[in-house]
């Protein structure tokens, strides 16, 4: 499409950023409380996800 990205992004990066964006929007939404309750998300799991995301970003 000729957006001229300085760094070529692979499919994994697109998927990762998409999931981050989705998660960010979900976390900012009031619906998240019902969603989190329905899925029984633990703070530990959330923390692990954040740590893994940060490691992934650090390795880019």
CHARMM-style PDB file with segment names, atoms N, HN, CA, C and O in Angstrom:
ATOM      1  N   UNK     1       0.824  -1.203   0.000  1.00  0.00      PROA
ATOM      2  CA  UNK     1       0.000   0.000   0.000  1.00  0.00      PROA
ATOM      3  C   UNK     1       0.864   1.261   0.000  1.00  0.00      PROA
ATOM      4  O   UNK     1       0.350   2.369  -0.157  1.00  0.00      PROA
ATOM      5  N   UNK     2       2.175   1.092   0.176  1.00  0.00      PROA
ATOM      6  HN  UNK     2       2.592   0.192   0.304  1.00  0.00      PROA
ATOM      7  CA  UNK     2       3.080   2.237   0.113  1.00  0.00      PROA
ATOM      8  C   UNK     2       3.015   3.149   1.321  1.00  0.00      PROA
ATOM      9  O   UNK     2       3.019   4.372   1.184  1.00  0.00      PROA
ATOM     10  N   UNK     3       2.954   2.560   2.498  1.00  0.00      PROA
ATOM     11  HN  UNK     3       2.950   1.566   2.610  1.00  0.00      PROA
ATOM     12  CA  UNK     3       2.968   3.388   3.706  1.00  0.00      PROA
ATOM     13  C   UNK     3       4.395   3.757   4.099  1.00  0.00      PROA
ATOM     14  O   UNK     3       4.618   4.673   4.891  1.00  0.00      PROA
ATOM     15  N   UNK     4       5.363   3.026   3.531  1.00  0.00      PROA
ATOM     16  HN  UNK     4       5.183   2.281   2.888  1.00  0.00      PROA
ATOM     17  CA  UNK     4       6.771   3.337   3.777  1.00  0.00      PROA
ATOM     18  C   UNK     4       7.211   3.116   5.206  1.00  0.00      PROA
ATOM     19  O   UNK     4       7.807   4.004   5.816  1.00  0.00      PROA
ATOM     20  N   UNK     5       6.928   1.941   5.752  1.00  0.00      PROA
ATOM     21  HN  UNK     5       6.444   1.220   5.257  1.00  0.00      PROA
ATOM     22  CA  UNK     5       7.418   1.640   7.095  1.00  0.00      PROA
ATOM     23  C   UNK     5       8.935   1.515   7.045  1.00  0.00      PROA
ATOM     24  O   UNK     5       9.467   0.812   6.186  1.00  0.00      PROA
ATOM     25  N   UNK     6       9.644   2.190   7.961  1.00  0.00      PROA
ATOM     26  HN  UNK     6       9.212   2.761   8.659  1.00  0.00      PROA
ATOM     27  CA  UNK     6      11.110   2.086   7.985  1.00  0.00      PROA
ATOM     28  C   UNK     6      11.561   0.668   8.326  1.00  0.00      PROA
ATOM     29  O   UNK     6      12.618   0.227   7.875  1.00  0.00      PROA
ATOM     30  N   UNK     7      10.769  -0.042   9.116  1.00  0.00      PROA
ATOM     31  HN  UNK     7       9.910   0.317   9.482  1.00  0.00      PROA
ATOM     32  CA  UNK     7      11.106  -1.411   9.481  1.00  0.00      PROA
ATOM     33  C   UNK     7      10.012  -2.327   8.951  1.00  0.00      PROA
ATOM     34  O   UNK     7       8.833  -2.081   9.204  1.00  0.00      PROA
ATOM     35  N   UNK     8      10.374  -3.374   8.224  1.00  0.00      PROA
ATOM     36  HN  UNK     8      11.332  -3.574   8.019  1.00  0.00      PROA
ATOM     37  CA  UNK     8       9.346  -4.309   7.768  1.00  0.00      PROA
ATOM     38  C   UNK     8       8.755  -5.069   8.953  1.00  0.00      PROA
ATOM     39  O   UNK     8       9.488  -5.591   9.793  1.00  0.00      PROA
ATOM     40  N   UNK     9       7.438  -5.127   9.012  1.00  0.00      PROA
ATOM     41  HN  UNK     9       6.843  -4.703   8.329  1.00  0.00      PROA
ATOM     42  CA  UNK     9       6.785  -5.838  10.108  1.00  0.00      PROA
ATOM     43  C   UNK     9       6.349  -7.210   9.634  1.00  0.00      PROA
ATOM     44  O   UNK     9       5.748  -7.353   8.569  1.00  0.00      PROA
ATOM     45  N   UNK    10       6.657  -8.217  10.435  1.00  0.00      PROA
ATOM     46  HN  UNK    10       7.145  -8.102  11.301  1.00  0.00      PROA
ATOM     47  CA  UNK    10       6.218  -9.558  10.048  1.00  0.00      PROA
ATOM     48  C   UNK    10       4.826  -9.829  10.600  1.00  0.00      PROA
ATOM     49  O   UNK    10       4.299  -9.051  11.395  1.00  0.00      PROA
ATOM     50  N   UNK    11       4.245 -10.922  10.178  1.00  0.00      PROA
ATOM     51  HN  UNK    11       4.673 -11.554   9.532  1.00  0.00      PROA
ATOM     52  CA  UNK    11       2.878 -11.251  10.588  1.00  0.00      PROA
ATOM     53  C   UNK    11       2.765 -11.353  12.108  1.00  0.00      PROA
ATOM     54  O   UNK    11       1.763 -10.937  12.690  1.00  0.00      PROA
ATOM     55  N   UNK    12       3.785 -11.904  12.742  1.00  0.00      PROA
ATOM     56  HN  UNK    12       4.598 -12.243  12.270  1.00  0.00      PROA
ATOM     57  CA  UNK    12       3.765 -12.048  14.194  1.00  0.00      PROA
ATOM     58  C   UNK    12       3.653 -10.707  14.894  1.00  0.00      PROA
ATOM     59  O   UNK    12       2.943 -10.572  15.891  1.00  0.00      PROA
ATOM     60  N   UNK    13       4.358  -9.717  14.366  1.00  0.00      PROA
ATOM     61  HN  UNK    13       4.935  -9.826  13.556  1.00  0.00      PROA
ATOM     62  CA  UNK    13       4.312  -8.384  14.959  1.00  0.00      PROA
ATOM     63  C   UNK    13       2.921  -7.778  14.804  1.00  0.00      PROA
ATOM     64  O   UNK    13       2.399  -7.150  15.725  1.00  0.00      PROA
ATOM     65  N   UNK    14       2.331  -7.975  13.631  1.00  0.00      PROA
ATOM     66  HN  UNK    14       2.755  -8.485  12.883  1.00  0.00      PROA
ATOM     67  CA  UNK    14       0.979  -7.460  13.403  1.00  0.00      PROA
ATOM     68  C   UNK    14      -0.012  -8.099  14.373  1.00  0.00      PROA
ATOM     69  O   UNK    14      -0.848  -7.416  14.965  1.00  0.00      PROA
ATOM     70  N   UNK    15       0.096  -9.414  14.525  1.00  0.00      PROA
ATOM     71  HN  UNK    15       0.775  -9.968  14.044  1.00  0.00      PROA
ATOM     72  CA  UNK    15      -0.802 -10.136  15.423  1.00  0.00      PROA
ATOM     73  C   UNK    15      -0.593  -9.667  16.856  1.00  0.00      PROA
ATOM     74  O   UNK    15      -1.552  -9.455  17.598  1.00  0.00      PROA
ATOM     75  N   UNK    16       0.670  -9.509  17.236  1.00  0.00      PROA
ATOM     76  HN  UNK    16       1.449  -9.681  16.633  1.00  0.00      PROA
ATOM     77  CA  UNK    16       0.979  -9.073  18.597  1.00  0.00      PROA
ATOM     78  C   UNK    16       0.418  -7.680  18.864  1.00  0.00      PROA
ATOM     79  O   UNK    16      -0.242  -7.453  19.878  1.00  0.00      PROA
ATOM     80  N   UNK    17       0.685  -6.749  17.947  1.00  0.00      PROA
ATOM     81  HN  UNK    17       1.221  -6.934  17.123  1.00  0.00      PROA
ATOM     82  CA  UNK    17       0.211  -5.385  18.137  1.00  0.00      PROA
ATOM     83  C   UNK    17      -1.314  -5.337  18.124  1.00  0.00      PROA
ATOM     84  O   UNK    17      -1.928  -4.558  18.853  1.00  0.00      PROA
ATOM     85  N   UNK    18      -1.912  -6.174  17.291  1.00  0.00      PROA
ATOM     86  HN  UNK    18      -1.413  -6.807  16.699  1.00  0.00      PROA
ATOM     87  CA  UNK    18      -3.368  -6.232  17.248  1.00  0.00      PROA
ATOM     88  C   UNK    18      -3.932  -6.702  18.576  1.00  0.00      PROA
ATOM     89  O   UNK    18      -4.931  -6.172  19.063  1.00  0.00      PROA
ATOM     90  N   UNK    19      -3.276  -7.710  19.165  1.00  0.00      PROA
ATOM     91  HN  UNK    19      -2.464  -8.140  18.770  1.00  0.00      PROA
ATOM     92  CA  UNK    19      -3.764  -8.233  20.435  1.00  0.00      PROA
ATOM     93  C   UNK    19      -3.541  -7.219  21.554  1.00  0.00      PROA
ATOM     94  O   UNK    19      -4.355  -7.105  22.471  1.00  0.00      PROA
ATOM     95  N   UNK    20      -2.426  -6.481  21.472  1.00  0.00      PROA
ATOM     96  HN  UNK    20      -1.764  -6.574  20.728  1.00  0.00      PROA
ATOM     97  CA  UNK    20      -2.152  -5.444  22.470  1.00  0.00      PROA
ATOM     98  C   UNK    20      -3.205  -4.344  22.375  1.00  0.00      PROA
ATOM     99  O   UNK    20      -3.753  -3.896  23.382  1.00  0.00      PROA
ATOM    100  N   UNK    21      -3.473  -3.920  21.142  1.00  0.00      PROA
ATOM    101  HN  UNK    21      -3.028  -4.284  20.323  1.00  0.00      PROA
ATOM    102  CA  UNK    21      -4.463  -2.867  20.926  1.00  0.00      PROA
ATOM    103  C   UNK    21      -5.836  -3.326  21.405  1.00  0.00      PROA
ATOM    104  O   UNK    21      -6.555  -2.586  22.077  1.00  0.00      PROA
ATOM    105  N   UNK    22      -6.185  -4.561  21.048  1.00  0.00      PROA
ATOM    106  HN  UNK    22      -5.601  -5.162  20.503  1.00  0.00      PROA
ATOM    107  CA  UNK    22      -7.473  -5.114  21.474  1.00  0.00      PROA
ATOM    108  C   UNK    22      -7.551  -5.165  22.999  1.00  0.00      PROA
ATOM    109  O   UNK    22      -8.567  -4.796  23.589  1.00  0.00      PROA
ATOM    110  N   UNK    23      -6.469  -5.625  23.630  1.00  0.00      PROA
ATOM    111  HN  UNK    23      -5.644  -5.924  23.151  1.00  0.00      PROA
ATOM    112  CA  UNK    23      -6.449  -5.738  25.083  1.00  0.00      PROA
ATOM    113  C   UNK    23      -6.548  -4.364  25.730  1.00  0.00      PROA
ATOM    114  O   UNK    23      -7.241  -4.192  26.732  1.00  0.00      PROA
ATOM    115  N   UNK    24      -5.850  -3.383  25.152  1.00  0.00      PROA
ATOM    116  HN  UNK    24      -5.286  -3.523  24.337  1.00  0.00      PROA
ATOM    117  CA  UNK    24      -5.877  -2.025  25.683  1.00  0.00      PROA
ATOM    118  C   UNK    24      -7.291  -1.471  25.647  1.00  0.00      PROA
ATOM    119  O   UNK    24      -7.780  -0.909  26.627  1.00  0.00      PROA
ATOM    120  N   UNK    25      -7.941  -1.641  24.498  1.00  0.00      PROA
ATOM    121  HN  UNK    25      -7.544  -2.098  23.702  1.00  0.00      PROA
ATOM    122  CA  UNK    25      -9.315  -1.164  24.350  1.00  0.00      PROA
ATOM    123  C   UNK    25     -10.234  -1.912  25.319  1.00  0.00      PROA
ATOM    124  O   UNK    25     -11.106  -1.316  25.951  1.00  0.00      PROA
ATOM    125  N   UNK    26     -10.025  -3.223  25.422  1.00  0.00      PROA
ATOM    126  HN  UNK    26      -9.316  -3.707  24.909  1.00  0.00      PROA
ATOM    127  CA  UNK    26     -10.858  -4.030  26.312  1.00  0.00      PROA
ATOM    128  C   UNK    26     -10.672  -3.599  27.766  1.00  0.00      PROA
ATOM    129  O   UNK    26     -11.639  -3.536  28.525  1.00  0.00      PROA
ATOM    130  N   UNK    27      -9.424  -3.302  28.153  1.00  0.00      PROA
ATOM    131  HN  UNK    27      -8.639  -3.353  27.536  1.00  0.00      PROA
ATOM    132  CA  UNK    27      -9.149  -2.902  29.530  1.00  0.00      PROA
ATOM    133  C   UNK    27      -9.721  -1.526  29.842  1.00  0.00      PROA
ATOM    134  O   UNK    27     -10.089  -1.248  30.984  1.00  0.00      PROA
ATOM    135  N   UNK    28      -9.797  -0.663  28.828  1.00  0.00      PROA
ATOM    136  HN  UNK    28      -9.499  -0.889  27.900  1.00  0.00      PROA
ATOM    137  CA  UNK    28     -10.327   0.677  29.038  1.00  0.00      PROA
ATOM    138  C   UNK    28     -11.854   0.696  29.029  1.00  0.00      PROA
ATOM    139  O   UNK    28     -12.477   1.689  29.406  1.00  0.00      PROA
ATOM    140  N   UNK    29     -12.439  -0.404  28.599  1.00  0.00      PROA
ATOM    141  HN  UNK    29     -11.934  -1.211  28.293  1.00  0.00      PROA
ATOM    142  CA  UNK    29     -13.892  -0.462  28.457  1.00  0.00      PROA
ATOM    143  C   UNK    29     -14.568  -0.969  29.729  1.00  0.00      PROA
ATOM    144  O   UNK    29     -14.048  -1.867  30.391  1.00  0.00      PROA
ATOM    145  N   UNK    30     -15.723  -0.401  30.073  1.00  0.00      PROA
ATOM    146  HN  UNK    30     -16.145   0.329  29.535  1.00  0.00      PROA
ATOM    147  CA  UNK    30     -16.470  -0.869  31.259  1.00  0.00      PROA
ATOM    148  C   UNK    30     -16.878  -2.335  31.126  1.00  0.00      PROA
ATOM    149  O   UNK    30     -17.085  -3.029  32.121  1.00  0.00      PROA
ATOM    150  N   UNK    31     -16.989  -2.790  29.882  1.00  0.00      PROA
ATOM    151  HN  UNK    31     -16.820  -2.226  29.073  1.00  0.00      PROA
ATOM    152  CA  UNK    31     -17.379  -4.178  29.637  1.00  0.00      PROA
ATOM    153  C   UNK    31     -16.340  -5.138  30.208  1.00  0.00      PROA
ATOM    154  O   UNK    31     -16.646  -6.295  30.497  1.00  0.00      PROA
ATOM    155  N   UNK    32     -15.101  -4.648  30.370  1.00  0.00      PROA
ATOM    156  HN  UNK    32     -14.852  -3.708  30.136  1.00  0.00      PROA
ATOM    157  CA  UNK    32     -14.021  -5.524  30.820  1.00  0.00      PROA
ATOM    158  C   UNK    32     -14.343  -6.200  32.153  1.00  0.00      PROA
ATOM    159  O   UNK    32     -13.936  -7.339  32.382  1.00  0.00      PROA
ATOM    160  N   UNK    33     -15.063  -5.515  33.022  1.00  0.00      PROA
ATOM    161  HN  UNK    33     -15.394  -4.590  32.835  1.00  0.00      PROA
ATOM    162  CA  UNK    33     -15.322  -6.088  34.335  1.00  0.00      PROA
ATOM    163  C   UNK    33     -16.193  -7.334  34.233  1.00  0.00      PROA
ATOM    164  O   UNK    33     -15.943  -8.336  34.903  1.00  0.00      PROA
ATOM    165  N   UNK    34     -17.216  -7.261  33.389  1.00  0.00      PROA
ATOM    166  HN  UNK    34     -17.419  -6.447  32.845  1.00  0.00      PROA
ATOM    167  CA  UNK    34     -18.064  -8.428  33.169  1.00  0.00      PROA
ATOM    168  C   UNK    34     -17.261  -9.513  32.455  1.00  0.00      PROA
ATOM    169  O   UNK    34     -17.350 -10.693  32.795  1.00  0.00      PROA
ATOM    170  N   UNK    35     -16.482  -9.098  31.465  1.00  0.00      PROA
ATOM    171  HN  UNK    35     -16.410  -8.139  31.189  1.00  0.00      PROA
ATOM    172  CA  UNK    35     -15.687 -10.042  30.683  1.00  0.00      PROA
ATOM    173  C   UNK    35     -14.674 -10.760  31.575  1.00  0.00      PROA
ATOM    174  O   UNK    35     -14.514 -11.978  31.496  1.00  0.00      PROA
ATOM    175  N   UNK    36     -13.996  -9.991  32.417  1.00  0.00      PROA
ATOM    176  HN  UNK    36     -14.125  -9.002  32.481  1.00  0.00      PROA
ATOM    177  CA  UNK    36     -12.994 -10.579  33.306  1.00  0.00      PROA
ATOM    178  C   UNK    36     -13.658 -11.526  34.303  1.00  0.00      PROA
ATOM    179  O   UNK    36     -13.114 -12.585  34.616  1.00  0.00      PROA
ATOM    180  N   UNK    37     -14.824 -11.147  34.794  1.00  0.00      PROA
ATOM    181  HN  UNK    37     -15.266 -10.287  34.540  1.00  0.00      PROA
ATOM    182  CA  UNK    37     -15.537 -12.000  35.747  1.00  0.00      PROA
ATOM    183  C   UNK    37     -15.971 -13.293  35.058  1.00  0.00      PROA
ATOM    184  O   UNK    37     -15.860 -14.379  35.628  1.00  0.00      PROA
ATOM    185  N   UNK    38     -16.461 -13.165  33.837  1.00  0.00      PROA
ATOM    186  HN  UNK    38     -16.551 -12.283  33.374  1.00  0.00      PROA
ATOM    187  CA  UNK    38     -16.901 -14.342  33.087  1.00  0.00      PROA
ATOM    188  C   UNK    38     -15.744 -15.296  32.819  1.00  0.00      PROA
ATOM    189  O   UNK    38     -15.916 -16.515  32.827  1.00  0.00      PROA
ATOM    190  N   UNK    39     -14.577 -14.734  32.585  1.00  0.00      PROA
ATOM    191  HN  UNK    39     -14.437 -13.744  32.579  1.00  0.00      PROA
ATOM    192  CA  UNK    39     -13.427 -15.561  32.212  1.00  0.00      PROA
ATOM    193  C   UNK    39     -12.514 -15.889  33.386  1.00  0.00      PROA
ATOM    194  O   UNK    39     -11.527 -16.609  33.233  1.00  0.00      PROA
ATOM    195  N   UNK    40     -12.848 -15.356  34.559  1.00  0.00      PROA
ATOM    196  HN  UNK    40     -13.649 -14.771  34.683  1.00  0.00      PROA
ATOM    197  CA  UNK    40     -12.072 -15.643  35.769  1.00  0.00      PROA
ATOM    198  C   UNK    40     -10.584 -15.340  35.560  1.00  0.00      PROA
ATOM    199  O   UNK    40      -9.721 -16.168  35.852  1.00  0.00      PROA
ATOM    200  N   UNK    41     -10.310 -14.163  35.061  1.00  0.00      PROA
ATOM    201  HN  UNK    41     -11.011 -13.491  34.825  1.00  0.00      PROA
ATOM    202  CA  UNK    41      -8.910 -13.792  34.833  1.00  0.00      PROA
ATOM    203  C   UNK    41      -8.275 -13.395  36.163  1.00  0.00      PROA
ATOM    204  O   UNK    41      -8.790 -12.541  36.885  1.00  0.00      PROA
ATOM    205  N   UNK    42      -7.158 -14.025  36.468  1.00  0.00      PROA
ATOM    206  HN  UNK    42      -6.739 -14.719  35.881  1.00  0.00      PROA
ATOM    207  CA  UNK    42      -6.474 -13.722  37.714  1.00  0.00      PROA
ATOM    208  C   UNK    42      -5.445 -12.620  37.499  1.00  0.00      PROA
ATOM    209  O   UNK    42      -4.882 -12.498  36.411  1.00  0.00      PROA
ATOM    210  N   UNK    43      -5.196 -11.814  38.535  1.00  0.00      PROA
ATOM    211  HN  UNK    43      -5.653 -11.913  39.419  1.00  0.00      PROA
ATOM    212  CA  UNK    43      -4.160 -10.773  38.426  1.00  0.00      PROA
ATOM    213  C   UNK    43      -2.803 -11.372  38.058  1.00  0.00      PROA
ATOM    214  O   UNK    43      -2.011 -10.747  37.352  1.00  0.00      PROA
ATOM    215  N   UNK    44      -2.543 -12.597  38.546  1.00  0.00      PROA
ATOM    216  HN  UNK    44      -3.186 -13.104  39.119  1.00  0.00      PROA
ATOM    217  CA  UNK    44      -1.265 -13.254  38.234  1.00  0.00      PROA
ATOM    218  C   UNK    44      -1.134 -13.511  36.739  1.00  0.00      PROA
ATOM    219  O   UNK    44      -0.075 -13.279  36.155  1.00  0.00      PROA
ATOM    220  N   UNK    45      -2.210 -13.990  36.123  1.00  0.00      PROA
ATOM    221  HN  UNK    45      -3.070 -14.178  36.598  1.00  0.00      PROA
ATOM    222  CA  UNK    45      -2.182 -14.269  34.690  1.00  0.00      PROA
ATOM    223  C   UNK    45      -1.994 -12.970  33.919  1.00  0.00      PROA
ATOM    224  O   UNK    45      -1.262 -12.925  32.930  1.00  0.00      PROA
ATOM    225  N   UNK    46      -2.660 -11.914  34.378  1.00  0.00      PROA
ATOM    226  HN  UNK    46      -3.254 -11.951  35.181  1.00  0.00      PROA
ATOM    227  CA  UNK    46      -2.548 -10.616  33.721  1.00  0.00      PROA
ATOM    228  C   UNK    46      -1.118 -10.102  33.828  1.00  0.00      PROA
ATOM    229  O   UNK    46      -0.561  -9.582  32.862  1.00  0.00      PROA
ATOM    230  N   UNK    47      -0.528 -10.253  35.018  1.00  0.00      PROA
ATOM    231  HN  UNK    47      -0.980 -10.675  35.803  1.00  0.00      PROA
ATOM    232  CA  UNK    47       0.840  -9.796  35.242  1.00  0.00      PROA
ATOM    233  C   UNK    47       1.816 -10.572  34.366  1.00  0.00      PROA
ATOM    234  O   UNK    47       2.733  -9.991  33.784  1.00  0.00      PROA
ATOM    235  N   UNK    48       1.617 -11.887  34.271  1.00  0.00      PROA
ATOM    236  HN  UNK    48       0.872 -12.359  34.744  1.00  0.00      PROA
ATOM    237  CA  UNK    48       2.483 -12.719  33.438  1.00  0.00      PROA
ATOM    238  C   UNK    48       2.390 -12.278  31.985  1.00  0.00      PROA
ATOM    239  O   UNK    48       3.396 -12.217  31.278  1.00  0.00      PROA
ATOM    240  N   UNK    49       1.170 -11.970  31.544  1.00  0.00      PROA
ATOM    241  HN  UNK    49       0.353 -12.019  32.118  1.00  0.00      PROA
ATOM    242  CA  UNK    49       0.972 -11.527  30.153  1.00  0.00      PROA
ATOM    243  C   UNK    49       1.713 -10.219  29.908  1.00  0.00      PROA
ATOM    244  O   UNK    49       2.361 -10.041  28.877  1.00  0.00      PROA
ATOM    245  N   UNK    50       1.609  -9.303  30.873  1.00  0.00      PROA
ATOM    246  HN  UNK    50       1.082  -9.447  31.711  1.00  0.00      PROA
ATOM    247  CA  UNK    50       2.295  -8.016  30.722  1.00  0.00      PROA
ATOM    248  C   UNK    50       3.812  -8.199  30.683  1.00  0.00      PROA
ATOM    249  O   UNK    50       4.500  -7.580  29.872  1.00  0.00      PROA
ATOM    250  N   UNK    51       4.324  -9.060  31.572  1.00  0.00      PROA
ATOM    251  HN  UNK    51       3.765  -9.562  32.231  1.00  0.00      PROA
ATOM    252  CA  UNK    51       5.769  -9.298  31.611  1.00  0.00      PROA
ATOM    253  C   UNK    51       6.255  -9.904  30.306  1.00  0.00      PROA
ATOM    254  O   UNK    51       7.296  -9.507  29.782  1.00  0.00      PROA
ATOM    255  N   UNK    52       5.507 -10.863  29.780  1.00  0.00      PROA
ATOM    256  HN  UNK    52       4.661 -11.186  30.205  1.00  0.00      PROA
ATOM    257  CA  UNK    52       5.890 -11.491  28.519  1.00  0.00      PROA
ATOM    258  C   UNK    52       5.826 -10.490  27.378  1.00  0.00      PROA
ATOM    259  O   UNK    52       6.668 -10.511  26.480  1.00  0.00      PROA
ATOM    260  N   UNK    53       4.835  -9.616  27.410  1.00  0.00      PROA
ATOM    261  HN  UNK    53       4.151  -9.598  28.140  1.00  0.00      PROA
ATOM    262  CA  UNK    53       4.713  -8.589  26.377  1.00  0.00      PROA
ATOM    263  C   UNK    53       5.914  -7.653  26.427  1.00  0.00      PROA
ATOM    264  O   UNK    53       6.459  -7.278  25.389  1.00  0.00      PROA
ATOM    265  N   UNK    54       6.324  -7.278  27.637  1.00  0.00      PROA
ATOM    266  HN  UNK    54       5.881  -7.582  28.481  1.00  0.00      PROA
ATOM    267  CA  UNK    54       7.463  -6.374  27.778  1.00  0.00      PROA
ATOM    268  C   UNK    54       8.742  -7.038  27.290  1.00  0.00      PROA
ATOM    269  O   UNK    54       9.559  -6.399  26.627  1.00  0.00      PROA
ATOM    270  N   UNK    55       8.922  -8.318  27.613  1.00  0.00      PROA
ATOM    271  HN  UNK    55       8.258  -8.838  28.151  1.00  0.00      PROA
ATOM    272  CA  UNK    55      10.100  -9.054  27.139  1.00  0.00      PROA
ATOM    273  C   UNK    55      10.119  -9.079  25.622  1.00  0.00      PROA
ATOM    274  O   UNK    55      11.164  -8.897  24.997  1.00  0.00      PROA
ATOM    275  N   UNK    56       8.927  -9.311  25.026  1.00  0.00      PROA
ATOM    276  HN  UNK    56       8.078  -9.459  25.533  1.00  0.00      PROA
ATOM    277  CA  UNK    56       8.828  -9.363  23.557  1.00  0.00      PROA
ATOM    278  C   UNK    56       9.229  -8.019  22.967  1.00  0.00      PROA
ATOM    279  O   UNK    56       9.969  -7.961  21.984  1.00  0.00      PROA
ATOM    280  N   UNK    57       8.741  -6.945  23.567  1.00  0.00      PROA
ATOM    281  HN  UNK    57       8.140  -6.993  24.365  1.00  0.00      PROA
ATOM    282  CA  UNK    57       9.064  -5.606  23.066  1.00  0.00      PROA
ATOM    283  C   UNK    57      10.559  -5.318  23.220  1.00  0.00      PROA
ATOM    284  O   UNK    57      11.179  -4.733  22.332  1.00  0.00      PROA
ATOM    285  N   UNK    58      11.127  -5.728  24.344  1.00  0.00      PROA
ATOM    286  HN  UNK    58      10.624  -6.203  25.066  1.00  0.00      PROA
ATOM    287  CA  UNK    58      12.552  -5.489  24.588  1.00  0.00      PROA
ATOM    288  C   UNK    58      13.424  -6.223  23.572  1.00  0.00      PROA
ATOM    289  O   UNK    58      14.527  -5.775  23.257  1.00  0.00      PROA
ATOM    290  N   UNK    59      12.933  -7.343  23.065  1.00  0.00      PROA
ATOM    291  HN  UNK    59      12.037  -7.708  23.321  1.00  0.00      PROA
ATOM    292  CA  UNK    59      13.713  -8.145  22.126  1.00  0.00      PROA
ATOM    293  C   UNK    59      13.565  -7.696  20.683  1.00  0.00      PROA
ATOM    294  O   UNK    59      14.221  -8.242  19.796  1.00  0.00      PROA
ATOM    295  N   UNK    60      12.720  -6.716  20.436  1.00  0.00      PROA
ATOM    296  HN  UNK    60      12.187  -6.273  21.157  1.00  0.00      PROA
ATOM    297  CA  UNK    60      12.503  -6.271  19.054  1.00  0.00      PROA
ATOM    298  C   UNK    60      13.636  -5.370  18.597  1.00  0.00      PROA
ATOM    299  OT1 UNK    60      13.629  -4.896  17.461  1.00  0.00      PROA
TER     300      UNK     60
END
